[in-house]
Amino acid sequence: MMKTSYHCTKCNYKFQRDKEVTKCPYCGATGSVEKSKTAQELLDALTEMDDTLQDTREEMGKYR
């Protein structure tokens, strides 16, 4: 089984687990654990943001 990377939004502890977790194994905070994004997910988000910015610039150019 492939492990998933997680991080705690409270203490920033990074770890991997086979199963989904909701409690940080380091600080014990409940509900503060999020799945870490992969490099590809981050690149995809940046590309989407760049496309949106470009669309906005083009739309604003129509009103000049």
N, C-alpha and C positions, 0 to 999 in steps of 0.2 A: 504494500500500500504506500502511496506517495504522501509525504508529509507536506502540510500547508504551513506557510509562514504567517505569524501573527505578531502584533505589537500592542502594548498597553498604552492607552492615551494618557494615563495618569503618571506613570513612572518611566515610560518609553522603553520598557524591557522588551526585547525581541526574542522570540522563541519559535519552535516548530512543534507541531502535534499532528497525529494521525486523525484525531477527531476534533470537531468544532468545540471551542471552549468559550466561556463567557466570563470566567474569573481569572485574573492575572495570577500565575503561579509564584511571582516574586513579591508583589505588594499586597495581593489578596483583594484588590478592588474588583467589585462585581460590575459587569456591564461596561467595562472600559477597554475590552479587548476587541480589536478590529483585525480583519484579514489584511495582511500587507499586500500592496499592489506589486505585480511583477514589472520588470523593466518594459515589457511590451505594452502592458496596460497603461503605464505612465506615458509612453511615447504616443499611444493612441489618443489619450486625453489631450496631450499637447497639440497634436495634429488637428483634433476637433476644435480646440480653442483657436488655433491659428486660422482655420477655415472660417469660423464665425467672425473673427476680427476682420478678415479680408472681405467677407460679405458686407459687414457693417461699413467699412471704408468705401466700398463700391456704392452702397446705398446712399451714403452721405454725399458722395461726389455728384450725385444727380441733382442735389439742391444748391450747388455752388454756381 
